[in-house]
Amino acid sequence: MVTLQERIVNLVNQLSMPILETSLVVGKWTAKMSEHLLEVARAHGENLPKEILQPWELDVEPIKSNLEFDLEKALSIVDEDRMDILDTLIRVTIEETGLPMIDALLLMRSWEKLVREQLSQASGPGQLFSPTIIPEEF
């Protein structure tokens, strides 16, 4: 897990990845892994804990804003190449290290919480393209 965490942190910092782009890649991975683990659990008659299957609670209060903006327009200007690089880094690292899917998903849940908290503080479309801020202890 440490290798995956370090590589994601380094890449996100190196590319100054906007919070929107980071969140889209993280969301893709959490959805894909959650779905797969749920299928496996069902096939074996097992239940997974909610902290694995559901997004974690935020530690910040979302900003209330009356601004409306076109989300489709924001999504149309994301850098697909940058997102593909992060997506590939995650996939290759998981495969290379043999990281169990449940551990990878828990790591992605921590990233999901981080990006959701930052997105919840955005009061306008420009802030969606602010670099992802990674705290020191993360």
SERO-4910 file (N, C-alpha, C, O; in steps of 0.05 Angstrom, whole numbers):
BEGIN
 pado doro    nc1    nc2    nc3   cac1   cac2   cac3    cc1    cc2    cc3    oc1    oc2    oc3
  Met    A     16    -24      0      0      0      0     17     25      0     10     45    -12
  Val    A     40     24     14     57     47     16     68     55    -11     69     79    -18
  Thr    A     75     35    -28     85     41    -54     64     55    -71     70     75    -84
  Leu    A     40     45    -70     18     58    -86     13     86    -76     10    104    -92
  Gln    A     12     89    -50      7    116    -38     29    135    -47     23    158    -56
  Glu    A     54    127    -44     76    145    -51     75    152    -81     80    176    -88
  Arg    A     70    133    -98     69    139   -127     46    157   -134     50    175   -151
  Ile    A     23    154   -122      1    172   -128      7    200   -118      3    219   -133
  Val    A     17    202    -94     24    229    -83     44    242   -101     41    266   -108
  Asn    A     65    228   -108     86    240   -125     75    249   -152     81    271   -162
  Leu    A     58    233   -165     48    240   -191     28    263   -189     30    282   -205
  Val    A     10    262   -170     -9    284   -167      5    310   -162     -2    331   -173
  Asn    A     26    310   -145     42    334   -140     57    343   -165     58    366   -172
  Gln    A     70    324   -178     87    330   -202     70    342   -224     79    361   -237
  Leu    A     46    331   -229     29    341   -250     11    364   -242     -5    375   -258
  Ser    A     12    372   -216     -7    392   -205    -35    385   -214    -49    402   -225
  Met    A    -43    361   -209    -69    351   -219    -92    366   -206    -93    368   -182
  Pro    A   -109    377   -223   -133    390   -212   -151    370   -196   -152    347   -202
  Ile    A   -164    381   -176   -180    364   -159   -201    349   -174   -208    326   -168
  Leu    A   -213    362   -195   -233    348   -211   -222    324   -225   -235    302   -225
  Glu    A   -198    326   -236   -186    303   -251   -179    281   -231   -183    258   -237
  Thr    A   -167    289   -209   -160    268   -188   -185    254   -179   -185    229   -176
  Ser    A   -206    269   -175   -231    256   -164   -243    237   -185   -254    217   -178
  Leu    A   -241    244   -210   -253    227   -231   -238    200   -233   -250    179   -235
  Val    A   -211    201   -231   -196    176   -231   -200    160   -206   -205    135   -208
  Val    A   -200    172   -183   -205    158   -158   -233    146   -158   -236    124   -149
  Gly    A   -252    162   -167   -280    152   -169   -282    127   -186   -297    108   -180
  Lys    A   -268    127   -209   -269    104   -227   -258     80   -213   -270     58   -214
  Trp    A   -236     83   -198   -224     60   -185   -240     50   -161   -243     26   -158
  Thr    A   -251     68   -146   -267     59   -123   -292     45   -133   -300     24   -121
  Ala    A   -305     54   -153   -329     41   -164   -322     14   -175   -336     -6   -170
  Lys    A   -301     12   -191   -293    -13   -203   -286    -34   -182   -295    -57   -183
  Met    A   -270    -26   -163   -261    -46   -142   -284    -53   -123   -287    -76   -115
  Ser    A   -301    -34   -116   -324    -40    -99   -343    -60   -112   -352    -79   -100
  Glu    A   -348    -55   -138   -366    -73   -153   -354   -101   -154   -369   -121   -150
  His    A   -329   -104   -159   -316   -130   -161   -316   -144   -134   -324   -168   -133
  Leu    A   -309   -130   -113   -309   -143    -86   -337   -151    -78   -340   -172    -65
  Leu    A   -356   -135    -84   -384   -141    -77   -393   -167    -92   -406   -184    -80
  Glu    A   -386   -169   -117   -393   -193   -132   -380   -218   -120   -393   -239   -117
  Val    A   -354   -216   -113   -340   -239   -101   -353   -246    -74   -357   -269    -68
  Ala    A   -359   -226    -58   -371   -231    -32   -398   -244    -35   -404   -263    -20
  Arg    A   -414   -235    -53   -440   -247    -58   -438   -276    -67   -452   -294    -58
  Ala    A   -418   -281    -84   -414   -308    -94   -406   -328    -72   -411   -352    -74
  His    A   -394   -317    -51   -386   -334    -29   -404   -330     -4   -397   -340     18
  Gly    A   -427   -317     -8   -445   -313     14   -435   -296     37   -442   -301     61
  Glu    A   -418   -277     31   -406   -260     51   -416   -232     49   -426   -223     28
  Asn    A   -413   -217     71   -420   -188     71   -395   -172     75   -377   -180     91
  Leu    A   -393   -150     62   -370   -132     66   -378   -108     84   -401    -99     83
  Pro    A   -359    -99    100   -365    -76    117   -371    -51    101   -361    -47     79
  Lys    A   -388    -33    113   -395     -9     98   -372      9     92   -372     24     72
  Glu    A   -351      9    109   -327     27    104   -312     18     79   -295     33     68
  Ile    A   -318     -6     69   -306    -15     44   -324     -8     21   -314      0     -1
  Leu    A   -350    -11     25   -369     -7      2   -379     21     -2   -388     28    -23
  Gln    A   -377     38     19   -389     65     17   -367     86     22   -348     81     36
  Pro    A   -371    109     10   -353    131     15   -352    138     45   -372    136     59
  Trp    A   -329    147     54   -326    154     83   -338    182     88   -339    198     70
  Glu    A   -346    186    112   -357    212    120   -336    234    118   -312    229    123
  Leu    A   -345    258    111   -327    280    108   -322    293    136   -340    292    153
  Asp    A   -299    304    139   -292    318    164   -296    348    162   -289    363    180
  Val    A   -307    357    139   -312    386    135   -341    390    128   -354    372    117
  Glu    A   -350    414    133   -378    421    125   -377    432     97   -362    451     92
  Pro    A   -392    420     79   -392    431     51   -401    460     50   -418    469     65
  Ile    A   -389    475     32   -396    503     28   -422    504     13   -426    490     -7
  Lys    A   -440    521     22   -465    526      9   -461    548    -11   -451    570     -5
  Ser    A   -469    543    -36   -465    563    -57   -490    564    -75   -502    544    -81
  Asn    A   -497    588    -82   -520    591   -100   -512    593   -130   -528    595   -148
  Leu    A   -485    591   -134   -475    592   -161   -483    567   -176   -482    545   -166
  Glu    A   -491    570   -201   -496    547   -218   -477    549   -241   -471    570   -252
  Phe    A   -466    525   -249   -448    524   -271   -453    498   -286   -464    479   -275
  Asp    A   -444    498   -310   -447    475   -328   -426    454   -322   -403    456   -331
  Leu    A   -434    433   -308   -415    411   -301   -405    397   -327   -382    390   -328
  Glu    A   -422    394   -346   -414    382   -371   -391    398   -385   -372    386   -396
  Lys    A   -393    424   -383   -372    441   -395   -346    437   -380   -324    435   -392
  Ala    A   -347    435   -353   -323    431   -337   -311    404   -344   -287    401   -346
  Leu    A   -328    383   -347   -318    357   -353   -306    356   -381   -288    339   -387
  Ser    A   -315    373   -399   -305    372   -426   -277    384   -429   -263    380   -449
  Ile    A   -267    398   -408   -241    411   -410   -220    397   -392   -198    408   -388
  Val    A   -227    374   -381   -207    360   -365   -185    349   -384   -190    344   -408
  Asp    A   -162    345   -373   -139    334   -389   -140    304   -387   -131    292   -368
  Glu    A   -150    291   -408   -153    262   -410   -126    248   -408   -124    227   -396
  Asp    A   -105    260   -420    -79    248   -419    -68    246   -390    -57    226   -382
  Arg    A    -72    268   -376    -62    269   -348    -77    248   -331    -66    234   -315
  Met    A   -103    246   -336   -120    227   -322   -111    198   -329   -111    181   -312
  Asp    A   -105    193   -354    -96    167   -363    -70    159   -350    -66    136   -343
  Ile    A    -52    178   -346    -27    173   -333    -31    164   -304    -20    144   -295
  Leu    A    -49    178   -290    -55    170   -262    -69    143   -262    -62    126   -245
  Asp    A    -87    139   -279   -102    113   -281    -82     90   -286    -84     69   -273
  Thr    A    -64     94   -305    -44     73   -311    -26     68   -288    -19     45   -282
  Leu    A    -17     89   -275      1     86   -252    -13     69   -230      0     52   -218
  Ile    A    -38     74   -225    -52     59   -204    -54     29   -213    -48     12   -197
  Arg    A    -62     25   -237    -65     -3   -247    -39    -18   -247    -37    -40   -237
  Val    A    -18     -6   -257      8    -19   -259     19    -24   -231     30    -45   -226
  Thr    A     16     -5   -213     26     -9   -185     12    -31   -171     24    -47   -157
  Ile    A    -14    -33   -174    -30    -54   -161    -21    -81   -172    -17   -100   -157
  Glu    A    -17    -83   -198     -9   -108   -211     20   -115   -203     26   -138   -196
  Glu    A     38    -95   -204     66    -99   -199     71   -108   -170     88   -126   -165
  Thr    A     57    -96   -151     62   -103   -123     45   -126   -113     49   -136    -91
  Gly    A     25   -134   -129      7   -156   -120    -10   -147    -97    -18   -163    -80
  Leu    A    -16   -122    -96    -32   -110    -74    -60   -123    -74    -74   -122    -94
  Pro    A    -68   -134    -51    -96   -145    -50   -116   -123    -56   -113   -100    -48
  Met    A   -137   -131    -70   -157   -111    -78   -170    -96    -55   -175    -72    -56
  Ile    A   -174   -110    -33   -187    -97    -10   -169    -75      1   -178    -54      9
  Asp    A   -142    -80      2   -124    -60     11   -123    -36     -8   -122    -13      0
  Ala    A   -123    -42    -34   -123    -21    -54   -148     -4    -52   -147     20    -55
  Leu    A   -171    -17    -47   -196     -3    -45   -196     15    -20   -205     38    -21
  Leu    A   -185      5      2   -184     22     26   -166     47     22   -173     68     31
  Leu    A   -144     43      7   -127     66      0   -143     85    -17   -141    110    -13
  Met    A   -157     75    -37   -173     92    -55   -195    106    -39   -202    129    -46
  Arg    A   -206     93    -19   -227    106     -2   -215    130     12   -228    151     15
  Ser    A   -190    128     21   -177    151     35   -173    174     15   -177    197     22
  Trp    A   -166    167    -10   -163    188    -31   -190    200    -38   -193    224    -42
  Glu    A   -210    182    -39   -237    191    -45   -247    212    -25   -258    232    -32
  Lys    A   -242    206      1   -249    225     22   -235    251     18   -247    273     21
  Leu    A   -209    250     13   -193    274      9   -204    291    -13   -208    316    -10
  Val    A   -209    279    -36   -218    295    -59   -247    305    -55   -254    327    -63
  Arg    A   -264    289    -43   -292    297    -37   -292    321    -18   -308    339    -22
  Glu    A   -274    321      2   -273    344     20   -264    369      5   -275    390     10
  Gln    A   -245    366    -12   -236    389    -28   -257    399    -47   -261    423    -51
  Leu    A   -270    380    -60   -292    388    -78   -315    401    -63   -327    420    -73
  Ser    A   -320    393    -39   -342    404    -23   -336    433    -15   -354    448     -7
  Gln    A   -311    441    -17   -304    468    -10   -303    487    -34   -297    511    -31
  Ala    A   -307    476    -58   -307    493    -82   -332    509    -84   -354    499    -81
  Ser    A   -329    535    -88   -352    552    -90   -358    561   -119   -377    576   -124
  Gly    A   -341    551   -137   -345    559   -165   -330    540   -184   -314    524   -174
  Pro    A   -335    541   -209   -323    522   -228   -293    524   -229   -279    504   -234
  Gly    A   -282    548   -226   -253    551   -227   -238    535   -206   -216    525   -210
  Gln    A   -251    533   -183   -238    518   -161   -237    488   -166   -222    474   -153
  Leu    A   -253    478   -184   -252    450   -191   -225    443   -205   -217    420   -205
  Phe    A   -212    464   -216   -187    460   -230   -163    469   -213   -141    471   -224
  Ser    A   -168    474   -187   -146    480   -169   -131    454   -165   -143    433   -165
  Pro    A   -105    456   -160    -89    431   -155    -99    417   -131   -108    429   -111
  Thr    A    -98    390   -132   -105    374   -109    -84    380    -87    -60    379    -91
  Ile    A    -94    385    -63    -77    392    -40    -74    366    -23    -94    355    -14
  Ile    A    -50    358    -20    -44    333     -4    -32    342     22     -9    352     22
  Pro    A    -46    337     44    -35    344     71     -9    329     77     -4    307     66
  Glu    A      7    340     94     33    328    102     30    300    113     45    282    105
  Glu    A     10    296    130      7    270    143     -7    249    125    -10    226    133
  Phe    A    -15    257    101    -29    239     83     -9    221     71    -16    204     55
***
